[in-house]
Amino acid sequence: MTGCAGISFETKRFVKDNTFYSSQFPSLTLSVSDNLEFSFEESSGYEGGNKGATKSTSVKSRRYRFLSRDMQRGLSIIVETLSENNWHMVVPDYSKMKYPITTGKEILAGVEFYTGIFVESKDDYCILIKAYAKTSGERVRFKIGYFEYVEDEWLIKPALFSFQQRDYLSAFIRRADESFTIGKYQKQLALALTNPPVTPTVDRKAAVMSTKKRFQNIQELYESGLMTEDKYQDKRKEIMSEL
């Protein structure tokens, strides 16, 4: 992150039917594979800045998590936003991870993403991750991470991987790339999903009073001789059919 002028903006992001919608920064939809179900979203924050910088700025992070039913695989969508205008986001350098495997660039739906495959080790588990990242505007970083839980035998240099690990890694990359599809943001569809049509409410009391008044009117016309018996009965049936 470095100092730079920024812009103010508003955006709308949500998940519906296992699809992530973002109106801008970036403007896209991301449909997640059916074998990963939307689990939760959460907000957090942290202080960020350049290496060796004397100043930092706060970063707001929003995470959307999708998980397999056995909880062994998943996908995270993370949107990080700088709180100040005099900074701008940069893409992550996945080669600096503690257990990197490979890094590169890929074009997804016409958009360039920086990618990285690496292993993260926590206190009691290890995760194999393929990450995709891009910046959007000056203040937003958009990240996608597909992950699977693995054994700690993965905490070695890639050159030492066994044949079984290499085969697993190839299959893992394929599963990661097939776990989501990026498409164009459709404003009208998004509006329809977030603002469903309102069903008109019926004022039952007013409806009853109106019907009663109509019965009174035709009764008065009939009794005054201004309406025939047949016409009177037809009107009664017509009013009854509308109830």
C-alpha positions in Angstrom: 0.0 0.0 0.0 1.3 3.4 -0.9 0.1 7.0 -0.5 -2.1 8.2 -3.3 -5.3 10.1 -4.0 -8.5 8.1 -3.9 -12.2 8.4 -4.6 -15.3 7.9 -2.5 -17.9 5.4 -3.6 -20.8 3.3 -2.5 -21.3 -0.3 -3.5 -23.7 -3.2 -3.0 -22.5 -6.7 -2.3 -24.5 -9.8 -1.3 -24.9 -13.5 -1.8 -28.1 -15.0 -3.2 -28.6 -18.6 -4.4 -24.9 -19.4 -4.0 -23.9 -16.5 -6.2 -21.9 -13.5 -5.0 -23.0 -10.1 -6.4 -20.8 -7.0 -6.4 -22.1 -3.8 -8.1 -18.7 -2.2 -8.4 -15.1 -2.4 -7.2 -15.2 -4.9 -8.8 -18.4 -5.1 -10.8 -19.1 -8.8 -11.3 -21.0 -11.9 -10.2 -19.3 -15.0 -8.9 -21.2 -18.3 -9.0 -19.9 -20.9 -6.6 -20.1 -24.6 -7.3 -23.1 -26.4 -5.9 -20.9 -28.7 -3.8 -19.9 -25.7 -1.8 -22.7 -24.0 0.1 -22.8 -20.5 1.4 -22.1 -20.6 5.1 -21.6 -17.1 6.5 -20.2 -13.6 6.0 -18.2 -11.6 8.5 -16.5 -8.2 8.9 -13.2 -7.5 10.4 -10.4 -5.0 10.2 -6.6 -4.6 10.6 -3.9 -2.0 10.3 -1.9 -2.0 7.0 1.0 -0.2 5.4 4.2 -0.6 3.5 7.1 -2.6 4.8 9.2 -0.3 6.9 6.6 2.5 6.8 6.3 4.8 9.8 2.5 5.2 9.2 -0.3 2.8 8.7 -4.0 2.9 7.7 -6.9 0.8 8.7 -8.3 -1.8 6.3 -11.9 -3.0 6.4 -12.3 -6.6 5.4 -15.5 -8.4 4.4 -15.4 -12.2 4.0 -18.0 -14.5 2.4 -17.4 -18.2 3.1 -18.7 -21.3 1.3 -18.1 -24.8 2.7 -18.5 -28.4 1.6 -20.9 -30.5 3.7 -18.0 -32.4 5.3 -16.3 -29.1 6.1 -13.0 -30.2 4.5 -13.1 -27.9 1.5 -14.2 -24.4 1.0 -14.0 -21.1 -0.8 -13.6 -17.6 0.6 -14.4 -14.3 -1.1 -12.6 -11.4 0.6 -13.1 -7.7 -0.1 -10.5 -5.4 1.6 -11.1 -1.7 1.5 -8.8 1.1 2.7 -10.4 3.6 5.0 -8.2 6.6 3.8 -7.9 8.2 0.4 -4.2 8.9 0.5 -3.3 5.2 0.1 -3.8 2.6 -2.6 -4.0 -1.2 -2.6 -1.5 -3.5 -4.2 -1.9 -7.2 -5.1 -0.5 -9.8 -2.6 2.9 -11.3 -3.3 2.2 -15.0 -2.8 5.8 -15.9 -3.2 6.4 -14.4 0.3 4.1 -16.9 2.0 5.8 -19.3 4.4 5.1 -22.4 2.3 4.8 -21.2 -1.3 4.3 -23.7 -4.1 3.8 -21.6 -7.2 2.7 -18.1 -8.3 1.5 -16.6 -11.6 -1.2 -14.7 -13.4 -4.5 -15.9 -15.0 -7.2 -14.4 -17.0 -10.7 -15.0 -15.7 -13.6 -13.6 -17.6 -11.3 -11.2 -19.3 -9.8 -9.9 -16.1 -6.2 -10.5 -14.9 -5.8 -12.1 -11.5 -2.6 -12.7 -9.7 -2.6 -16.3 -8.4 -0.7 -18.3 -5.8 -0.7 -21.8 -4.5 0.6 -22.3 -1.0 0.2 -24.1 2.3 -0.9 -22.4 5.6 -0.1 -24.0 8.9 -2.1 -23.3 12.0 -1.8 -24.8 15.5 -3.7 -28.0 14.7 -4.3 -28.1 11.0 -2.8 -27.4 7.5 -4.6 -25.9 4.5 -3.7 -26.1 0.9 -4.8 -22.9 -0.9 -5.1 -21.6 -4.4 -5.6 -17.8 -4.2 -6.7 -15.3 -6.9 -6.3 -11.6 -6.3 -6.8 -8.3 -8.1 -7.1 -4.6 -7.1 -10.2 -2.6 -8.1 -9.8 1.1 -8.1 -7.2 2.5 -5.7 -8.7 1.4 -2.4 -10.1 -2.1 -2.9 -8.5 -5.5 -3.1 -10.6 -8.5 -4.2 -9.4 -12.0 -3.3 -10.8 -15.5 -3.9 -9.3 -18.4 -2.1 -10.1 -22.1 -2.6 -8.8 -24.4 0.1 -8.7 -28.0 1.3 -7.5 -29.4 4.6 -4.3 -31.5 4.2 -1.8 -33.3 6.4 1.4 -31.6 7.7 3.4 -33.6 5.2 2.8 -30.7 2.9 5.0 -28.4 5.0 8.0 -29.0 2.8 9.6 -27.5 -0.3 7.7 -28.4 -3.6 10.9 -30.0 -4.9 10.5 -32.7 -2.2 6.8 -33.5 -3.0 6.1 -37.2 -3.6 4.5 -38.5 -6.7 1.2 -38.9 -4.8 1.4 -35.2 -3.7 2.1 -34.1 -7.2 -1.0 -36.0 -8.5 -3.1 -34.6 -5.7 -1.8 -31.1 -6.4 -2.9 -31.4 -10.1 -6.3 -32.5 -9.1 -6.5 -29.8 -6.4 -5.8 -27.1 -9.0 -8.5 -28.5 -11.3 -11.0 -28.5 -8.4 -10.0 -24.9 -7.5 -10.5 -23.6 -11.0 -13.9 -25.4 -11.3 -15.2 -24.1 -7.9 -16.4 -20.8 -9.2 -17.4 -18.9 -12.4 -17.1 -15.2 -12.9 -19.7 -13.3 -14.9 -20.9 -9.8 -15.5 -22.9 -7.9 -12.9 -26.5 -7.7 -13.9 -28.0 -4.6 -12.3 -31.7 -5.4 -13.0 -31.4 -9.0 -11.7 -29.5 -7.8 -8.5 -32.2 -5.2 -7.9 -34.9 -7.8 -8.3 -33.2 -10.1 -5.8 -32.7 -7.4 -3.2 -36.0 -5.7 -3.7 -38.7 -8.4 -4.4 -42.0 -7.1 -5.7 -44.4 -6.1 -2.9 -47.7 -8.0 -2.9 -50.5 -5.4 -2.8 -52.4 -5.6 0.5 -56.2 -5.6 0.5 -58.1 -3.5 3.0 -60.7 -6.1 3.9 -62.8 -3.7 5.9 -63.0 -1.2 3.0 -63.8 -4.1 0.5 -66.7 -5.3 2.7 -68.1 -1.8 3.0 -67.9 -1.3 -0.7 -69.8 -4.6 -1.4 -72.4 -3.7 1.1 -72.9 -0.3 -0.5 -73.3 -1.9 -3.9 -76.0 -4.3 -2.6 -77.9 -1.4 -1.1 -77.8 0.5 -4.4 -79.2 -2.3 -6.5 -81.8 -3.0 -3.7 -83.0 0.6 -3.8 -83.2 0.6 -7.6 -85.2 -2.6 -7.6 -87.6 -1.4 -4.9 -88.2 1.9 -6.7 -89.1 0.0 -9.9 -86.1 1.3 -11.8 -84.6 -2.2 -12.1 -86.3 -5.4 -13.2 -86.3 -8.7 -11.3 -84.0 -10.4 -13.8 -81.5 -7.4 -13.8 -81.6 -7.3 -10.0 -80.7 -11.0 -9.7 -78.0 -10.7 -12.3 -76.4 -7.8 -10.4 -76.5 -9.7 -7.2 -74.7 -12.7 -8.8 -72.1 -10.4 -10.3 -71.3 -8.8 -6.9 -71.2 -12.2 -5.2 -68.8 -13.6 -7.8 -66.3 -10.8 -7.0 -66.1 -11.7 -3.3 
